Structure formats: C-alpha cells, structure tokens
C-alpha cells in the first residue's frame, strides 16, 4: 500500500483527480493495472503540454505566412515511404523572413529545447531527411506566391532567379518562353531547387556541365541562427560552397540564381545494348571524353528481362526492325547505353550525320539500335510519364529503398563482376542506372563527397518494394540486397561513396566525409551551432555536441 501511495505522489496526480475519487474508480475497474492506465493518461497530458508550449509561442510570431498544427500528417511521409516522423507544426512561409524568424525563435529557445526545423520541398527524400520529429517542417513551396520565377536574358551570362521551393519542371517551362534552359538536370524534374542543390543534382548532362551545384551563381540562405545571408563565389564564399551539397546542415536555401544556356527544340534519343561490360564502359568513357559527343550520356543494367526490345518499340523506332525482332533478352545480363543529341528544327540533317559518325565509333550490338525524335521537354520530363502510369496502378506511393553509389573508375569492373554477376538475379523491381562523370566538373570546395579519381561512376539502384509481395520484390529482400552490396564495397575497399547518403552513426558520417569532416563540423558550429536544421539527416543531434 505504501508503494502505491508513493507512486501516486511521485507522478503528482492533480488535486481535482484525487478529490473526485477518480483513482478509486480506476482501481475498481482496472484492478492492479489501474496505475498503468493512469500513467498513459499522464503521458498524453505531457505530450499535450509539450504541444502547447511550442504552438502557443509560434502563434504569436509576427509573420506573413501561417503555422498549421492540425492535419499535418502528410509531412511525416516522403518518397522513400519507410520513415514517418511527426512534426508539431508546419510553417507555410510567405517570405524568407518568415523562415528566418521561425528559426531564430527556435535558436533563442536554446539547448533546453529539442525542437528542430526541416525544410521540405516535394518530400522526395528517401529516409526521412525532410522530416522533423516533434519539430517544425517548413513548406518551401509556399514561397512561390511572393517569389515568381525571374528570367534574365544576357547572352552567355543569362540566368534565372528562383525561390528554394520552386520545381525544376516549372523553371524549365518558364525559361523556354525565352528560348533558354538550365544546363544540368536530374532525371526527375518534379523536385525542388533547394532539395537538389542540398545534395548535388545529377543526370546524363553531368559529364559535360557538372552537377546542378556547379551551375549556381548565387544563393540566399537562412542559417541555423535565423540569420539571412546572400552568398556566392565572391560574397560569403565559405557559406556558399558549404551549403551546396551540404545536406541542409548549414542553412535553408530560400533563393538561387541558376546559369542558363540556349534551349534546343528537339532531341534525338538513342538506345543501344551491350552484352560485354568492358566494351560498354569503354564506350561510355570514350563518349564523355571526346570533344565532339552527345549532350547526354547514361546507361542501364538489365538482368533477365523478357521482351525488352518489344517494350522499347512503344517509344523508339528500331534501325533494323527485322534484326531487332529476332533479338532475345531472356536470361541475359545486358547493358544499355542511352544517349541524346540536342537539335533545332533547322539542324536535323547536320545532326543526323554527326550522330551517325559518333555511333560508328561504338561497339554495341548492331541489331539493338533504337532512335526516337522527341521535343526537348518530353525528353527531360520522361520520368514523369512513368510516374503517371505507376500512380494509376497504385505503384508510386510504395517503399523506395534506393541505393545510390559513386564508384571510382578503377573499381567499376570489380563491382560489376560481384554485384551484376552474383548478388543481383534480376532487375524486375526497378531500373539500375550506371554512367561515368568527370571529377573536374565538380567543385571540391562544396560539401558533396566524391571518390578520389578523375572519373567515377554513378550506380543507382532505383528499386520499389511492392506491399505484401514476397521474393525479390519485398522490402526485406531489397534491404538485405543493399546491405550485401555495401558490405562487399567495404570489404573490397573499392573507395565507394554514397550519393544521397544515409548512415546511422556519427562515426559512419565521419568516415563518409573523410578529410572534409573537420571543415564540415566547423561550418556547423559557425552557422548552426545548436543543430537545429535538417535533423532527418541524422548527422548531428541537437542534444549532442559535434565538435
């Protein structure tokens, strides 16, 4: 009896509960378990008190936008669809200063508060990187009403000013009105500017122009102290380079100035197949190193796919229909080289001759040459067409346990032999991309980490896990497969780096960043000393010192 009285006192039952004999009723109906029931009530009260302690001060902040404290469960989801961390509030900013005031408010709460802030564009993160458990999520798309896209035409110095939540597809459509286009892309365009610039932003143009972070002139950034900085190569350069590829750790990108070039009207889109990996990568490396080449070079790994070329016929025309119809892909490991040449309507004849010359230098399987001529927008937005089809089948909002690796040229054959020839048995659960880029096109002053070789490959396992499926399409199998690949890379000392990295411990992050770790932590201490920003990256914890 004494222990129960002591426990009741310890949890400080409110006076009105004791006076109204609620405890006695709990004892009567729940017996010995009444205390557990009572503790659950108290836990709920504590959560509600925490919610009020955060929401009440936020409601008094003088901002142009507004906070939402209800119906915000959707921001606890992302494209990866595996992690779900629920925030306490969702900010819909109407200006940069709405974001700055909010972050400043959290900063002034000090180390006694666990509240963090995460910027969210389209929620296309894979492991909860844009989420903030019991924190504040910033809806970056809300900036659009005040910050429209502004294209500045100035010959080779043309650029576009956009807000951090703007989508690349919208930027493309607006720039095309002026006959201009950004130089470097991602394969999927329905992503936010701030999101891709916080990672790198790469596609088949990266060998020529570098990633998207290599094509930015200027940024506006809100730091973890709630301060607003304009930064560029010549102004606050240290912050500028750190934020690019910085995984959101030093500031929220609220505006960006992006380099433009003249836009083509059409694209010659070409696919060919190889059965020999050595020949395949030799031709890829030849194309990215030639002075005269294509405007886009990527590749795919295809394992045990039935009717591959027949599927291509829906979008491409075979150069030799008879030979193409006789080619079988069943049970084979094949490598697709995908290329694109940008053209204008008055250049078709010249472009065809140039393409013929470039193809004559390659050693692909002759019967597998497929070519399509499509509008520039259709080519760049090609993945969105796949999205529409998958959504109609309920196969878009499923878990996406993607694995993206940057592999040194010297290790790519060893990687291929083990992974494509052993670990993987088929590619039915999603495409595998593989293509080389030049390190010289990546600015080493940015925070992004790449292998220490002049040429390295992106290998991206873009898998989807089908709910309630078994075998190779189930989530557990794919995660186990990813782990086997990572374990092999580590054991074989291949010098691999993760792109869109995800680690569980700070020790792993330190290994990932290598020589850049010291600068990374110094910049964190300078611009986000309380570790408020981007908690979903799991690099720093707000309650843990990082120096």
Helices and strands as residue ranges (DSSP letters): H 2-10, H 15-19, H 22-30, G 31-33, H 34-59, E 66-68, G 73-76, E 89-92, H 96-109, E 117-120, E 136-139, G 140-145, E 150-152, G 155-157, E 159-163, H 168-176, E 180-182, H 193-197, H 206-209, G 212-215, E 216-223, E 228-232, H 237-243, E 251-262, E 266-274, H 277-289, E 296-303, H 308-312, E 317-318, H 321-326, E 333-343, G 345-347, H 348-360, G 366-368, E 370-375, H 376-380, H 382-392, E 403-408, G 409-411, H 412-418, I 419-423, E 432-438, G 439-441, E 455-461, G 471-473, H 475-491, E 497-498, H 506-513, G 514-516, H 517-527, G 535-537
